[in-house]
């Protein structure tokens, strides 16, 4: 390499190095939300699950996300319900295990959960698709473990634990602030409890009303 080519190559290297801090600074300007330390709740939610045979659709909205004021989770001037929620979720799971002991029904399932940022209000628990009308901002794989304690015919108390691993995180903007939920590779634990109601025996149909929280584990 002659002297002129060497100086040109060196100059390119210096330029690249000088740009790097700006790229890092731009990344630092993205505020990460939905992450909390010391086993504090990173997110809290209300949800409904609709079971049809081995397949279940879970959908709901977030009532708390660490890093945001709770009021920021809803459209201004609207009641704090699913209809005004800015952040919603939908998950689909496939049953892969079922065990019974006395009045306990224990099930396992796998699937994927997604979080959406809604640019307009419109959630409706009578319509699962209304919870995925927004921008998809995060996705997780999940392993679901549920214990249903049957209290009466067709009625039981549900307690679920879910292992989450984040697949994707997409930045989005609120009032000029760039935000991101979590990060790729993040591990978390979801716990939820509520009531389950069977509406049909064969083929099986049931629904669950649940409230829960997510804690970051790594």
C-alpha positions as semicolon CSV with decimal commas, in nm:
position;residue;x (nm);y (nm);z (nm)
1;X;0,000;0,000;0,000
2;X;0,143;0,337;-0,097
3;X;0,147;0,640;0,130
4;X;-0,159;0,805;-0,031
5;X;-0,373;0,490;0,002
6;X;-0,252;0,443;0,361
7;X;-0,352;0,798;0,459
8;X;-0,693;0,749;0,288
9;X;-0,755;0,424;0,471
10;X;-0,645;0,575;0,801
11;X;-0,872;0,873;0,744
12;X;-1,167;0,640;0,684
13;X;-1,088;0,458;1,007
14;X;-1,070;0,781;1,206
15;X;-1,400;0,897;1,054
16;X;-1,568;0,570;1,146
17;X;-1,435;0,594;1,501
18;X;-1,552;0,952;1,532
19;X;-1,907;0,852;1,430
20;X;-1,935;0,570;1,680
21;X;-1,996;0,792;1,989
22;X;-2,282;0,964;1,804
23;X;-2,443;0,629;1,724
24;X;-2,408;0,523;2,087
25;X;-2,554;0,855;2,202
26;X;-2,852;0,807;1,972
27;X;-2,914;0,461;2,120
28;X;-2,888;0,605;2,472
29;X;-3,166;0,849;2,390
30;X;-3,416;0,561;2,371
31;X;-3,584;0,523;2,709
32;X;-3,635;0,162;2,815
33;X;-3,963;0,095;2,995
34;X;-4,120;-0,221;3,135
35;X;-3,803;-0,316;3,325
36;X;-3,768;-0,305;3,704
37;X;-3,501;-0,435;3,943
38;X;-3,505;-0,609;4,282
39;X;-3,809;-0,824;4,196
40;X;-4,037;-0,523;4,161
41;X;-4,326;-0,548;3,917
42;X;-4,214;-0,442;3,572
43;X;-4,566;-0,463;3,429
44;X;-4,919;-0,535;3,554
45;X;-5,225;-0,626;3,348
46;X;-5,587;-0,738;3,324
47;X;-5,677;-1,008;3,074
48;X;-5,929;-1,257;2,945
49;X;-5,845;-1,601;2,805
50;X;-6,066;-1,791;2,562
51;X;-6,004;-2,166;2,540
52;X;-6,123;-2,376;2,248
53;X;-6,003;-2,733;2,287
54;X;-5,621;-2,734;2,314
55;X;-5,585;-2,375;2,188
56;X;-5,619;-2,063;2,404
57;X;-5,613;-1,695;2,311
58;X;-5,516;-1,452;2,589
59;X;-5,580;-1,079;2,548
60;X;-5,585;-0,773;2,770
61;X;-5,427;-0,441;2,862
62;X;-5,156;-0,306;3,090
63;X;-5,246;-0,118;3,408
64;X;-4,883;-0,046;3,507
65;X;-4,555;-0,030;3,315
66;X;-4,237;0,062;3,502
67;X;-4,092;0,386;3,369
68;X;-4,428;0,541;3,275
69;X;-4,688;0,722;3,482
70;X;-4,997;0,506;3,511
71;X;-5,209;0,784;3,360
72;X;-4,993;0,769;3,046
73;X;-5,124;0,418;2,981
74;X;-5,467;0,552;2,884
75;X;-5,604;0,807;2,641
76;X;-5,660;1,140;2,812
77;X;-6,013;1,202;2,933
78;X;-6,121;0,838;2,902
79;X;-6,203;0,596;3,189
80;X;-5,919;0,358;3,274
81;X;-6,057;0,053;3,094
82;X;-5,958;-0,161;2,797
83;X;-6,142;0,080;2,568
84;X;-5,889;0,356;2,646
85;X;-5,574;0,143;2,691
86;X;-5,265;0,248;2,497
87;X;-5,076;-0,076;2,567
88;X;-5,241;-0,409;2,497
89;X;-5,134;-0,772;2,472
90;X;-5,234;-1,085;2,291
91;X;-5,092;-1,435;2,327
92;X;-5,176;-1,769;2,171
93;X;-5,089;-2,098;2,338
94;X;-5,118;-2,465;2,247
95;X;-5,182;-2,718;2,525
96;X;-4,907;-2,979;2,552
97;X;-4,967;-3,128;2,899
98;X;-5,266;-3,205;3,125
99;X;-5,278;-3,375;3,467
100;X;-5,549;-3,423;3,731
101;X;-5,532;-3,480;4,107
102;X;-5,851;-3,454;4,311
103;X;-6,011;-3,124;4,219
104;X;-5,689;-2,989;4,060
105;X;-5,642;-2,969;3,683
106;X;-5,281;-2,886;3,591
107;X;-5,194;-2,789;3,235
108;X;-4,890;-2,679;3,038
109;X;-4,872;-2,489;2,710
110;X;-4,631;-2,308;2,480
111;X;-4,677;-2,011;2,251
112;X;-4,593;-1,648;2,188
113;X;-4,702;-1,320;2,346
114;X;-4,699;-0,979;2,178
115;X;-4,737;-0,624;2,315
116;X;-4,899;-0,346;2,110
117;X;-4,895;0,033;2,131
118;X;-5,230;0,173;2,021
119;X;-5,251;0,501;1,832
120;X;-5,624;0,521;1,898
121;X;-5,850;0,378;2,171
122;X;-6,065;0,075;2,093
123;X;-6,007;-0,236;2,307
124;X;-6,313;-0,455;2,362
125;X;-6,313;-0,780;2,561
126;X;-6,587;-0,911;2,333
127;X;-6,345;-0,889;2,038
128;X;-5,991;-1,030;2,083
129;X;-5,879;-0,876;1,752
130;X;-5,937;-0,526;1,897
131;X;-5,627;-0,577;2,114
132;X;-5,392;-0,610;1,814
133;X;-5,495;-0,301;1,617
134;X;-5,191;-0,102;1,730
135;X;-4,818;-0,113;1,654
136;X;-4,644;-0,435;1,759
137;X;-4,361;-0,322;1,988
138;X;-4,245;-0,640;2,163
139;X;-4,271;-1,019;2,128
140;X;-4,188;-1,306;2,364
141;X;-4,180;-1,685;2,356
142;X;-4,362;-1,837;2,650
143;X;-4,405;-2,156;2,850
144;X;-4,733;-2,163;3,042
145;X;-4,812;-2,359;3,363
146;X;-5,164;-2,333;3,507
147;X;-5,329;-2,485;3,814
148;X;-5,708;-2,482;3,809
149;X;-5,867;-2,549;4,148
150;X;-6,223;-2,662;4,069
151;X;-6,464;-2,509;4,323
152;X;-6,796;-2,615;4,171
153;X;-6,918;-2,771;3,847
154;X;-6,777;-2,568;3,555
155;X;-6,609;-2,314;3,788
156;X;-6,256;-2,294;3,925
157;X;-5,981;-2,067;4,055
158;X;-5,685;-2,036;3,817
159;X;-5,323;-1,966;3,912
160;X;-5,072;-1,941;3,629
161;X;-4,697;-1,893;3,600
162;X;-4,535;-1,818;3,265
163;X;-4,170;-1,812;3,161
164;X;-4,102;-1,538;2,904
165;X;-3,802;-1,479;2,677
166;X;-3,810;-1,162;2,468
167;X;-3,764;-1,208;2,094
168;X;-3,803;-0,852;1,965
169;X;-3,821;-0,492;2,086
170;X;-3,922;-0,206;1,858
171;X;-3,891;0,159;1,958
172;X;-4,193;0,389;1,937
173;X;-4,273;0,750;2,024
174;X;-4,499;0,922;2,279
175;X;-4,509;1,302;2,272
176;X;-4,167;1,319;2,108
177;X;-4,001;1,072;2,347
178;X;-3,856;0,756;2,194
179;X;-3,934;0,450;2,407
180;X;-3,873;0,076;2,400
181;X;-4,023;-0,209;2,604
182;X;-3,743;-0,430;2,734
183;X;-3,475;-0,572;2,506
184;X;-3,406;-0,879;2,297
185;X;-3,298;-1,176;2,511
186;X;-3,465;-1,049;2,829
187;X;-3,607;-1,320;3,058
188;X;-3,909;-1,260;3,279
189;X;-4,165;-1,439;3,494
190;X;-4,538;-1,372;3,457
191;X;-4,782;-1,470;3,732
192;X;-5,159;-1,440;3,708
193;X;-5,467;-1,551;3,898
194;X;-5,841;-1,534;3,850
195;X;-6,151;-1,737;3,776
196;X;-6,219;-1,994;3,507
197;X;-6,560;-2,091;3,371
198;X;-6,634;-2,387;3,146
199;X;-6,913;-2,311;2,901
200;X;-6,910;-2,634;2,696
201;X;-6,782;-2,985;2,765
202;X;-6,735;-3,134;2,418
203;X;-6,564;-2,981;2,237
204;X;-6,421;-2,797;2,535
205;X;-6,491;-2,426;2,562
206;X;-6,397;-2,208;2,861
207;X;-6,296;-1,856;2,953
208;X;-6,078;-1,709;3,227
209;X;-6,072;-1,361;3,381
210;X;-5,722;-1,284;3,507
211;X;-5,502;-1,021;3,664
212;X;-5,127;-1,052;3,689
213;X;-4,779;-0,904;3,685
214;X;-4,441;-0,953;3,517
215;X;-4,106;-0,956;3,698
216;X;-3,769;-0,942;3,519
217;X;-3,543;-1,236;3,599
218;X;-3,233;-1,148;3,390
